[in-house]
Amino acid sequence: MVTKEELPDCPVATAVQLIGSKWKLLILRNLLQRAWRFNELKKSIEGISQKVLTDSLRSMETDGIIVRTVYTGSPLKVEYSLSELGESMRPIIMAMESWGISYKSQIEKNNETK
């Protein structure tokens, strides 16, 4: 986890630093539903590369947003889920979803009137 001194002074900049990439937001969107395995996430997020998914998951784990759980056995099973901190981002993601729905509806209405 980063230290307080490493974070920007602006709280919005802090949030953007932690979850500002489109890939992290899409990972969060999925993890709000349930725990996911790596390959499930990769298949469900169109266009994400294995490297970017790996780097994003590691970064979010380091920042305390997600939890990586390893289940021993054969084959080894790893799941990713939201931490308590990650779960606290639910209202942010839900507000973004609501805004996106509203925006798409407005664009649709504008296109119908043309």
C-alpha positions as CSV (number, residue, x, y, z in Angstrom):
1,M,0.0,0.0,0.0
2,V,1.3,3.5,-0.8
3,T,2.1,5.8,2.1
4,K,0.1,9.0,2.7
5,E,3.1,11.1,1.6
6,E,3.1,9.3,-1.8
7,L,-0.5,10.3,-2.5
8,P,-1.5,13.5,-4.2
9,D,-2.9,16.3,-2.0
10,C,-6.1,16.4,-4.0
11,P,-8.6,13.6,-3.0
12,V,-9.9,13.3,-6.5
13,A,-6.4,12.8,-7.8
14,T,-5.9,10.2,-5.2
15,A,-9.0,8.2,-6.4
16,V,-7.8,8.6,-10.0
17,Q,-4.4,7.4,-9.2
18,L,-5.8,4.3,-7.5
19,I,-8.6,3.3,-10.0
20,G,-8.3,5.8,-12.9
21,S,-7.5,3.4,-15.7
22,K,-10.3,2.0,-17.7
23,W,-9.1,-1.5,-17.0
24,K,-9.1,-1.1,-13.3
25,L,-12.7,0.3,-13.4
26,L,-13.8,-2.7,-15.5
27,I,-12.1,-5.1,-13.1
28,L,-13.9,-3.4,-10.2
29,R,-17.2,-3.6,-12.1
30,N,-16.8,-7.3,-12.3
31,L,-15.6,-7.8,-8.8
32,L,-18.7,-6.0,-7.5
33,Q,-20.7,-9.0,-8.6
34,R,-18.6,-11.8,-7.1
35,A,-15.1,-13.3,-6.8
36,W,-13.5,-14.1,-10.1
37,R,-10.7,-16.3,-11.3
38,F,-8.0,-14.8,-13.6
39,N,-9.1,-16.4,-16.8
40,E,-12.7,-15.5,-16.1
41,L,-11.8,-11.9,-15.8
42,K,-9.6,-12.0,-18.9
43,K,-12.5,-13.5,-21.0
44,S,-15.1,-11.0,-19.6
45,I,-13.1,-7.8,-20.3
46,E,-12.9,-7.4,-24.0
47,G,-9.5,-6.1,-25.2
48,I,-7.5,-6.5,-22.0
49,S,-4.1,-8.2,-22.4
50,Q,-2.8,-10.8,-19.9
51,K,0.0,-8.4,-18.9
52,V,-2.3,-5.5,-18.3
53,L,-4.7,-7.7,-16.3
54,T,-1.8,-9.1,-14.2
55,D,-0.3,-5.6,-13.6
56,S,-3.7,-4.1,-12.7
57,L,-4.6,-6.9,-10.3
58,R,-1.2,-6.7,-8.6
59,S,-1.4,-2.9,-8.3
60,M,-5.0,-3.1,-6.9
61,E,-3.9,-5.8,-4.4
62,T,-0.9,-3.7,-3.3
63,D,-3.2,-0.7,-2.8
64,G,-5.5,-2.8,-0.7
65,I,-8.5,-2.6,-3.1
66,I,-8.7,-6.3,-3.9
67,V,-7.8,-9.6,-2.1
68,R,-6.1,-12.5,-3.9
69,T,-7.0,-15.8,-2.4
70,V,-5.0,-19.0,-3.2
71,Y,-6.7,-22.3,-2.7
72,T,-4.3,-25.2,-2.4
73,G,-5.0,-28.4,-4.3
74,S,-4.5,-29.7,-7.7
75,P,-5.0,-27.7,-9.8
76,L,-4.1,-24.6,-7.8
77,K,-7.1,-22.2,-7.7
78,V,-6.7,-18.4,-7.3
79,E,-9.7,-16.0,-6.9
80,Y,-9.8,-12.2,-6.8
81,S,-12.4,-10.4,-4.7
82,L,-12.9,-6.9,-3.3
83,S,-11.4,-6.0,0.0
84,E,-13.4,-3.9,2.5
85,L,-11.7,-0.8,0.9
86,G,-12.6,-2.0,-2.6
87,E,-16.2,-2.6,-1.5
88,S,-16.4,1.0,-0.3
89,M,-16.0,2.0,-4.0
90,R,-19.4,0.4,-4.8
91,P,-21.3,3.8,-4.7
92,I,-18.7,5.4,-7.1
93,I,-19.0,2.6,-9.6
94,M,-22.8,2.5,-9.3
95,A,-23.0,6.3,-9.8
96,M,-20.8,5.9,-13.0
97,E,-23.2,3.2,-14.2
98,S,-26.2,5.3,-13.6
99,W,-24.6,8.3,-15.4
100,G,-23.6,6.1,-18.3
101,I,-27.2,4.8,-18.7
102,S,-28.5,8.4,-18.5
103,Y,-25.9,9.6,-21.1
104,K,-26.7,6.8,-23.5
105,S,-30.4,7.5,-23.2
106,Q,-29.9,11.2,-23.9
107,I,-27.8,10.4,-27.0
108,E,-30.5,8.1,-28.2
109,K,-33.1,10.8,-27.8
110,N,-30.9,13.3,-29.6
111,N,-30.4,10.8,-32.5
112,E,-34.2,10.2,-32.8
113,T,-34.9,13.9,-33.1
114,K,-32.5,14.4,-36.0
